[in-house]
Amino acid sequence: MKNNRIGIILVVSSLAVIALIVAMLLQRQQADAAAQMRVQGLATIRSLSALPAPVLVPRAGQYGVLDSVLANGGRRDFAYAAVTDANGRNLAEVAGPGVILPPAVPMAVSGFAERALPAAPGMPAIREFHGPVADPEGGRLQIRVGYYEPRIADGLKDLPFYGLVALAVFLLVPLIYLVIKREMAPLAKLGEQLHTLAGAQGAAAAPVPATREQDVRGLALELNTYLDQAGRRIRELEESSVANLASGRLLEYTTNKMQAMLHCQPDGLLALDPGGDITFATAKLEPLLGVPVTAVLTQPVDTWCEDAELRAVLQRLRSGAADTRRPQNFEFEPVRVPGKRLHASVSPLQAAGGAVSFGSLVVLRDVTAEHLARAAGNDFVAHVSHELKSPLNVLAMYGELLADPGTAPDERIEAVNVVQDQIERMTSLVNNLLNVSKLEMGTVRPERHRVKLHELLHDTWQQAQPRAHQKHVKLELQVPHDIPAVSIDKDLFRIALNNLVGNAIKYNDAGGSVVLSAEEGDSDVVITVRDTGIGMAPDDQARVTEKFYRVPETGPNQRGGHGLGLYLANQIVELHHGRLSLESQPGQGSTFSIHLKKMPSLAESANVL
C-alpha cells in the first residue's frame, strides 16, 4: 500500500513538473516574442520616420509605402499603420482585418515612444509604436504602427516539442520508482530487524508494527523506538554497573580489611580449602617455620615442610580423614628454627551447624617463652625445694646438736652461727620471692627522694663486709665524696645493690676481690660492681637477667641460687628509668653497671636524704 502511494505521488509530481515546465516554456516564448516585437516595431518606426511625408502619404488613388511595406510584411501580429497630423487625423492608414484604428496620442516634440492598448471585445491587446515624420511643408506629422501582443495560443505551434519534453519527464517516473523501491528494500529489512530487536528486549513502549515494506517514516519510528529502548537498557546497565562496582569495591575493602586483620595477628595462620590445599598464609609463618610464604602457597607440603608432626596433620587434612573434622592441638619444635617451640591448633571452618564446610584453619603460636617459663618454673620449684630442704636439714642436725647436753661450748657456738646463716639464707629467698611478686603485680610504687649516693653505697659496703670476710674476698669501696645525689627509692634501690654485691661475693673465689664504685658522667651517674670471679659466657650474659635463669656450674664447688637476684635488680633499675649493663669474660670476672640520670643542679641541696 505504501509503495502504491509512493507511485501515485511520483505520477502526480511528474505531471505537476511537466505542467510547470510547459508553462515556463510558453511564458519564455511569449516574453521572447514581445521583446522581438518591440525591437522590430522600434526599428520600423525609425525607418519610416526617415522617409518624407509625400512618400508616406500618397495621393488619392495611388498605392503608398505603407501598403507596400507593412501590408505585405508577412507578420501575423501586424494590426495597423497610419500617418497622423497634429489634429489626430489619419492622412494615410492601413489596418488588418477587423481592426479599428485607435485615436492618436498627442504629438510629441521629438523622439520615439510606445504605448499599450487594452484588448477590445473580440480583439487582443495592441502595442503601438509612434514617432515624428519630416514634412517639407512645415506640418507636424507622426507615424504610428500597431502590433498584437503575443498570446499563449501563438506558442501552440511548438506543441509537439512540448509533448516530447513531457513524455521524457513522464518516462523518468518508472525509473525513479524502481530506484526508490530498490533503495527502500534495505531500509524495510532494517526496520524489521529493529522491530525484532525491540521485541526481544521487551521494551515497555509499544513498537511500531512491522510491515513487509517499510517507508522512511516507519523506519524512523522503529529507529526511535529502538534507540529509546537501547537508551533505557544502557541506563539500566550503567546503574547495575555502578552498583556492581560499589559492591565489588566494598567486597574488596572487606576482604583486604579481613586479610590485614589476619596478617596483624601475632600467630601464623594457614587456611586450607575442603580438599586440603593451602589457600591463604600469613607472613608470620616465615619466622616461625623458617619457610617463605611463597613456598607455602605454591609448593607441595612434602617439599617445604620438614616438621614431621605438622606435615602429618596437613597430609591427613588433604586425605579427608574423619579425625580432621575435630579440633586438634599439638606442640613441636621446627627443624629450620632451632630453639623455638610452636603450638599448633587445627580447627575446622564450618557453618550452619557443621552442614557446610569451608576447609580448615591451622594456627601456629610461638610458645617458646611459655615453654622456657614452665621449664624454669619447674627448675625453680625443684631448686626452691632444695634451697628450703637443705637449710631445714642443717637446722634439724644442729638443733639436735644443741639439744645434746654433752655438746662442747665451741660446738654450740658454731651450731648457732650455722643456724643463723641458714635462717638468713631462707629469709633472703623468701624476701626475693615477695619482692618479685610485688613488682610483677604492679603494687610497688617507688617513693623517689634525693639520696646521697656516697652514704647509700657506704652502707651497702658495710652490710656486705661480714659475708666477704667469711668468703675471704676483699671488698673495696671507691666512691668520691662529691658524687651528686640521685632521685631514687632508697629502700627499694638498696635491694638491687645488695643482690649485685651479694652475687659478686658469692660467685668469687677465695682471695678474689669485689669493687663497689661510682662516677659522674656527662648526663648520668654510673654505679659499678666489679668482681674477679668465675665470669660467664656470652650466651649466659644475654639471659642472666631472666626470671629463674641460673648460669650452669661445673666442678665440685657449686654455689647454688634461685635465679631471682639479677632479675629483681634489673627490674628495680628499670623502675627508676635506669639501665643495667654487663661485661664479663669466663674465668676473669664480671662488671655490672647501673646507669642513672643526673638530677638538676639548681635544687641539689633540697630534700636530700
HUJO-V463177 format. One record per pair of residues at least 24 apart in sequence whose C-alpha atoms are under 8 Angstrom apart, sorted by the first residue. I is the first residue (numbers start at 1). J is the second residue. Records with the same first field share a line. If there is no record, write none. Layout:
I->J + J
This chain:
2->213 + 214 + 215
3->181 + 213
6->177
7->177
10->173 + 177
11->170 + 173
14->169 + 170 + 173
15->170
18->165 + 166 + 169 + 170
22->162
26->152 + 155
27->152
29->155
30->150 + 151 + 152 + 155
33->150
34->149 + 150
37->147
41->129 + 145 + 147
42->112 + 129
45->112 + 129 + 130 + 131 + 143 + 144 + 145
46->112 + 131
48->133 + 143
49->131 + 132 + 133 + 134 + 142 + 143
50->133 + 134
51->133 + 134
52->133 + 134 + 135 + 136
53->133 + 134 + 135 + 136 + 141
54->135
56->83 + 92
57->83 + 91 + 92
58->92
66->92 + 93 + 94
67->94
71->95
77->147 + 148 + 149 + 150
78->146 + 147 + 148
79->126 + 145 + 146 + 147 + 148
80->145 + 146 + 147
81->143 + 144 + 145 + 146
82->143 + 144 + 145
83->141 + 142 + 143 + 144
84->141 + 142 + 143 + 144
85->139 + 140 + 141 + 142
86->139 + 140 + 141 + 142
107->132 + 141 + 142
108->132
124->148 + 149
125->149
184->213 + 214 + 215 + 216
185->213 + 214
187->214 + 215 + 216 + 219
188->212 + 213 + 214 + 215 + 219
189->213 + 214
190->219
191->218 + 219 + 222 + 223
194->222 + 223 + 226
195->222 + 226
197->226
198->225 + 226 + 229
201->229
203->229
205->229
266->365
267->363 + 364 + 365 + 366
268->363 + 364 + 365
269->361 + 362 + 363 + 364
270->361 + 362 + 363
271->359 + 360 + 361 + 362
272->359 + 360 + 361
273->358 + 359 + 360
274->357 + 358 + 359 + 360
275->317 + 318 + 319 + 320 + 359
276->314 + 315 + 317 + 318 + 319 + 320 + 359 + 360
277->318
285->364
287->337
288->334 + 337 + 340 + 342 + 364 + 366
289->334 + 335 + 336 + 337
290->336 + 337
291->336
306->334 + 335 + 336
307->332 + 333 + 334 + 335
310->344
317->360
324->348
339->368
340->366 + 367 + 368
341->366 + 367 + 368 + 371
342->366 + 367 + 368
343->367
376->547 + 548 + 549
377->548
379->548
380->548 + 562 + 563
383->561 + 562
384->562
387->426 + 561 + 562
388->426
391->422 + 423 + 425 + 426
394->418 + 419 + 422
395->419 + 422
429->562
432->564 + 565 + 568
433->564
435->568
436->564 + 568
439->571
446->488 + 489 + 492 + 575 + 576
447->488 + 489
448->487 + 488 + 489 + 490
449->486 + 487 + 488 + 489 + 490 + 607 + 608 + 609
450->485 + 486 + 487 + 488 + 606 + 607 + 608 + 609
451->485 + 486 + 487 + 488 + 490 + 608 + 609
452->483 + 484 + 485 + 486 + 608 + 609
453->483 + 484 + 485 + 486
454->479 + 480 + 481 + 483
456->490 + 494
457->516
460->494 + 497 + 498
461->516
464->498 + 501 + 502
467->505
468->505
471->505 + 506 + 509 + 510
472->510 + 511 + 512
473->505 + 508 + 509 + 510 + 511 + 512 + 513 + 514
474->511 + 512 + 513 + 514
475->513 + 514 + 515 + 516
476->513 + 514 + 515 + 516
477->515 + 516 + 517
478->515 + 516 + 517 + 518
479->516 + 517 + 518 + 519
480->518 + 519
483->518 + 519 + 520
484->520 + 525 + 598 + 599 + 604
485->598 + 599 + 604 + 608
486->596 + 597 + 598 + 599
487->599
488->576
492->572
493->572 + 573
495->569
496->565 + 566 + 568 + 569 + 570 + 572 + 573
497->569
499->565 + 566 + 569
500->529 + 565 + 566 + 569 + 592
501->529
503->565
504->529 + 530 + 531 + 533 + 590
505->531
506->559
507->533 + 534 + 559
508->532 + 533 + 534 + 589
509->533 + 534
523->597 + 598
524->595 + 596 + 597 + 598
525->595 + 596 + 597 + 598
526->593 + 594 + 595 + 596
527->593 + 594 + 595
528->591 + 592 + 593 + 594
529->591 + 592 + 593
530->589 + 590 + 591 + 592
531->589 + 590 + 591
532->587 + 588 + 589 + 590
533->587 + 588 + 589 + 590
534->586 + 587 + 588 + 589 + 590
535->584 + 585 + 586 + 587 + 588 + 589 + 590
536->584 + 585 + 586 + 587 + 589 + 590
537->584 + 585 + 586
538->584
541->582 + 584
545->570
